[in-house]
């Protein structure tokens, strides 16, 4: 069930109606839980069992972790949670990848092994809800929080439908306290929540799917026929597509939650205005980057054990972050590129970071554009899916391969990419130290209505096939 589908509009209207009825808070939470299970089961009903397994494993692991004082027993309980959750994630997401990698290594050694064919369907959202339940167990293990007393509240935390399948990844310490007292959106929250849904659908349907995806698909679908200019413009188009697709989903998720009275953290803060890669990861997919920082990078030692160990920890964290995105070596390379970007940034800061020139407006803009170009270069491996495709385009972008004489893109397509991406970059730079809510609050009411009306008109005009959000595959 997609946010950009008529089915979801009907579903959400029914959920919102039931949530507004004068029922007990427990009954309304139960309605939300059932709605969340129905929302997830709409993709593949049997996979709801996996959600139940993760829910039960971490519910009991958290309960016994809190009661147990023995270090050995606590480590065993944490290992049980990690094994169960990562075991399911590993089997469904990485089994085929590991078998293919093994066969490739065996072939290099002269051993031709052909495993029996097997198809494993990837359960939608498994990467997101797995990290969500693990954060609950980790926080109890570290004595940062107590186990939830209500199983209903905990089950709703795991399965809350607005963010269940593609985030933001919600922490129990942020969500569970909202389940204690009855919640129903007031008029202002409902209005802003619906506005976020309209904004998110505009980003997804109009900008990502309608304007940028056709250009990105054209270039990446014929990588060897692309010129250097095609490669850069196609990747710029994908940078706009991936941002508007995922930020659009997050806006819809946050907006739907707000309409029900729940607050979910922002997942994007104008990332293409980042100055440096540390800044980028504080602005892009914030719920994942903060999860990797708090539960992986810090667990590895963070920056407490010297510069060399810090560099290793950064690369390992981004390597695993890349692998989290998909079972393919292209995602690994994408993650490693960002790991090396962060290492280079830390190293250069130690050499010249204190110079006054880096604080000037011109230097900050130049560093911001350099950050964006490096991020775009890495996107080739995220989008390419195969090394052959990604290497062909990344090589053209660096001038390492001869370009064909004729361009894939016509003049109108090139102008479209330049105009849309320039608009995205300009908006990000203007609002880099602000938020969407603050920016909207500075506009007069009639202008907000006009903008939302324009967005709705564009959505209706552009709507056709309901394309899935990109992050559903992760």
N, C-alpha and C positions, 0 to 999 in steps of 0.2 A: 504494500500500500504506500504509494508515493505522495509526498506533500503536494506535488504538482499534478494531482489527479482529482477528478470529480468525486471518486469514491471516498477519498480522504475528507473532502469538504463535507460530505454527508455524515461520515463517521465522526468527525470532530464536532459538528453541530449537535449530534445526538449526545456525545460525551459532555459537551458544555451544558446542554439542557439538563441532563441527569445530575451534573455537579451543582447546578443552581437550585435544585429542589430542596425543600425544607426537611432533609433527612439528617440523621445523626452523622457526626464526622466519621465514625467508623464505617458506616454504610457507604458514605461517599468515597472513602479511601478504597473500600472493597470494589466499588464500581470502577474506579480508576485502575485497580489491579486487573480486573477482568478485561477492561478495555485494552490494557497494555498487552495482555496475553493474546487477545484477538488480533490486535495490530501486528504482533510478531508472527502469529500463526498464519496470517494472510499470505506470507511468502512460502512457507513450507511447514505445515502443521507438526510433523514429527519432530522437528528441531526444537520445539518448545521444551522437549524433555531435557535438552542440553542446558537450557536456561534454568530449569528446575534443579538439575544436578549442581550447577555452580552456586545456585542460591542456597541449597541445603549444605553443601560442603563448607562454605565459608560461614554460614550461620552457626554450625556446630563447632567449627574450628575456632571461631572468635569467642564463643561462649567458654570453651574449655581452656583456651589460651589465657583468658582473664582470670580464671579460677586457679590455674596452675602456677606454682612457684618454682618448680624444678626446671633448671635451665635445659637439661636434656629433653624433658618432656615437651617444653615449649618449642624447642627446635624441631622436634619430631612432628608436632602439630603444624608448624609452619611449613615443614617439608611436605606434609600430607596435602595441605592446601595448594602449594606450588605444583606438586606432582599431578594432582587431579585437574587443576585448571589449565596448566601449561601442557599437560598430556593431551587433553581434549583439543586445545588450540593447535598443538603440534601435529596431531593426527589429521585433523580436518584441513588444516591450512598448509602444512609443510611436508606431509608424507610423500606426495607425488614429486615435489621438488627434491627431496632427499634421494628418492629412488632414481630420478633422472640424473642427479649429480653423481651418484654411485656408478651408474652405468657409464657415464662419460669418463670417469676416472678409470674404470675397468677397461674401457676401450683404449685409453692411452697406454695402458699396460699390456695391450694385446689380447685382452680377455673380452670376448663379445657375449655379453649376458643380456638376454631379452626377458624381462619379467612378464608374468601374465598380466594382461590388461586389467586395469581397475579404474573406475571413475569415482572420485570422492567429491560430493557437492559441498561447497564452502557455505556453512551456515551464515546468513547475513548478520553482521554486527558482532560476531563472536570475539573479535579483537577488542571491541569497545567494552562489552559487558564483562569480559574476563579481567581486563585491567581495573574495572570498577570494583568488582568483588575482591580482587587481590588487595586493592588499596585499603579496604575495610579490615582485612586480616592483618596487613602490615601495621596499620595504625594501632590496632589492639596489641599486637606483638611488641611494639615500641612503647606501650603504655601511654599513647597520646589520646586515646579515647576509650570509652567503655562499650561493651556490647549493647546492641539495641535490645530493649526489653520487649518490644512488640514484633512478632514475626511478620505481621501484616505490613508494618512500616518498613521493615527490612526488605521484604519481597517487593514492595512498591519502589524502594530505592534502586533495586537491581533492574527492574523492568519498566520504569516510568517511560511511557511510549514516546514522548516528544524527542528524547535524546537516546533512545535505546539502541538504534541500529547504526548511528554515525556520530554519536557524541553531541555536545561536549561530554567528556568523561567527567562525571560528577563524583565528588568525594562524599563519603558518608557524613563527615563532620559538617558539611555544608547543607546536605539535603535532609538528613534524619531529624534535625531540630525543627524543620518546617512541618513535619508530620505530627507534632505534638498538639498544636492548637488548630482549630478549624480555619481553613483558608478558602477564601472566595475573592476573586478579583473585584476591586472597586471600579468605578467608571473610568478613572484615569488609567489604571493598570490594563483594563480591557481594551481601551482605545490604543494605548501604546503597544500592547501585545499584538493586536490585529495589524497595526502599522508595520511592526517588524515582520509579520508574515507576508504582507504585501511587498515590502522591501526585499525580503529573501526570495520570493517568487520572481520578482523583477530581475534580480541578479541571476537567478538560475535560468528562467525561461527565456528572457530577452537577451541578456548579455552573454551568458555562458553558452547556452544551446543555440540561440538564434543568430548571434553575431560572430562569436569567436570560434566555436566548435567547427563549423564548416571549413574555415581557413586552416586551423590546426590539423584537422583530419586530412585535408588535401595534401598538405606538406608531408606529414608523417606517413601518409599512405603511399607516397612516391618519393621516399627519401633520396634514392640514388639519382633521381631526375631533378632534384632541387638545386638551385643556385645558392651561393653564400647568403645573398639577400633573402631568398626564400626561407632558408634555414633559420635565420634570425627572426624574420617576420612571423613564421609559423610558430616559433617558440615563444615570441612575444604574445601571439594570439593564445597559446596554451597557458601562458602565465595569467592572462586575464580570465581564461576559461576556468582554470583550476581554482583561482581565488573566488570568482563569483559563484561557482558551483558549490564549493564547500562553505564559504562565508554565507552564501544564501541559505544552505541547509541549516547552519548554526542559527541564523537569524530567525528562520521558521521555528526551530526547536525552542529557542528562548522565548519567542513570541507566543507559541502555543502554551508553554508552561506558565507564562505570565497571565494568560487568559484564565488559567485554572488557579491562579493565586500563588504559584511557586516561582522562586527566583533561581535562575541558572546563570553561572558566570559567563562573561564574554569569552569568545574563543578566538577572536581576531581583533587587533588594534592597528589597523592601517599598516600592514607589514611591508608594503613596497615603499614606505618612507623610512625604513630601517637604516640606521647608520652603523654598519658592521653586522656581523653574523650573530653575535650574542644578542644584539638588539632585535634582529630578525626573529630569532627563536623565542623572544619574549613577546612577540606580536603575532606570530603564525601558529595556529593550532595550539593555543596556549594550554589547554587542558592536557594534551599529550606531552608537550615539552616540559611542563611543570611536573608531570608524573615521572617522566624519565629522569629529571633532575632529582626529585625527592626520593624516589625508590630505587633508582639504579646508580646514577652518577655519585650521589652522596654515599650510597652503600659501598661503592668501589673505593671510596676514600676522598672523592671530590678533589679539592685543590689543597688538601691539608698535608700531603706527603711529598711536596717538592714539585718543581716545574715539570720534570720528566714524567713523573707519575700522573700529573694533571693532564698532560698531553695524551698519554695512553688512555686515561679514563674518558676523555672527550671523544677520542676515536672509537673506543669500544661502545660508548653510549650511542653515538650516532650510527655506528654499524648496526646495532640491534634495533635502533629506531627505524633505519631503512628497511631492515628485514621484517619489522612489524607491519610495514605497509604492504608487503607482498612477497610471495614465495618465488622470487626470481632474482638472478644476480644483477639485473639492471637496478633493482631497488637497493641492493647492497652497495653498488657503486655510487648511487645517489646519496645514500647515507654516509659513505666513506668520504665523498667529496665535501659534504658539509662538516664532517669531522676534521678534515684537513683545513678547511676554511677557518674553523674555530681555532685550531692550533696555530695557524699562520697569524691570525688576528691577535692571539695572546702573545705570541713571540714578538710581533711588530710593536705592540703596545709597550712591551718592556724596553724596546730600543728607542722609539721616537714618540711614544704616546704622550709624553709630557710637554711637547713643544706647543707654543702658543698658537702657531699657525693652524693646527687642527681644530681650534675652537672658532675659527672665522666662519662666516656664513658661506662663503664660496667653497671652502674646504669641506664643510659638512654636506653641501649639496653634491660636490664631486664624489665624496666617499659614499653617499647614498646611492648615486647612480652606478658607481662601481659595484656596490653590494647587489643592486638589482640585476646588473648584467651577469655577475657570477651566479646568482640564484637562477637566472634564466638558463645559463649554460648547464647547470646541474639538472634542470627540468628535462633536458633531452633524454636523460636516462630514466627519469620517472615516467615519461610519456612513451618512450620508444618501445618498451616491452621486450624487444630483442636487442642483443648487442649489435647485430648487423645494422639495424635501423638506427639505433642511437649513435653508433660510431660514425655512420655515414653523415648524419646531420651535425654532430659535434665537430667532426673533422672539417666540414665545410665552414662552420662558424669560426673556426680558428685559422682558416685559410690553408689547411694541410692537404686539401684535395682539390683538384681542378673542378671548376664549376661548369655545368652545361651552358651552352650559348643562349638558350631560351628559358625564360622564367616560367615557373608553374603558375604564379599568381598574376592576375591581370591588374590593371591600374586601379580599378575600383576596390579590389580586395586589399591591395597594399595601402590605399588611402584609408580604408575602413579600420585596419589594424592600427595604423599610426594614430588615427583620431581617437579610437576607443581606449587604447592603452595609454595614450597621453592624458586622456581625461581621468583614467583610474589613478595614474601617478600624481596628477595635480591634486585630485581630491585627497589622496593619502597624505601628501605633503602639507596641504592646508589644514587638515584635521589630525595630524600626527600626534599632537599633545592634547587632543580632545576625545570625544566619543560621539557616536551617532546621536545618542539621546541629547547631549549638550548642544550639538549642532542643530538638531531639530527644534530644541527649545528656544534658540535665538531667532527663529523665523516667526513671523506673524501667523496667526491661525489660518488665515485665508490662503497663505502661500503653502502651508503644510497640506491643506486640503487639495490644492491645485496639483502639487507634486504627487500625492498619493493617487489622485484621479488620473494623472498622466501615466503613472506606473500601471494602474489597473487596465487602462485602455491599451497600453503596449502589451501587457500580458495576454489580454483577450485576443488582440490582433495577431500576436506571434505564436500563440499556443497551437500546437499540433500534436505530434506524438509526445507522450509523457515519458521522457528519457530519465532513466535512473540517475541518481546522484553518483558522482565518481567514487566517493568514499564508501559506498555500499559494498564495493568489492573487497574492502579491507576488514 
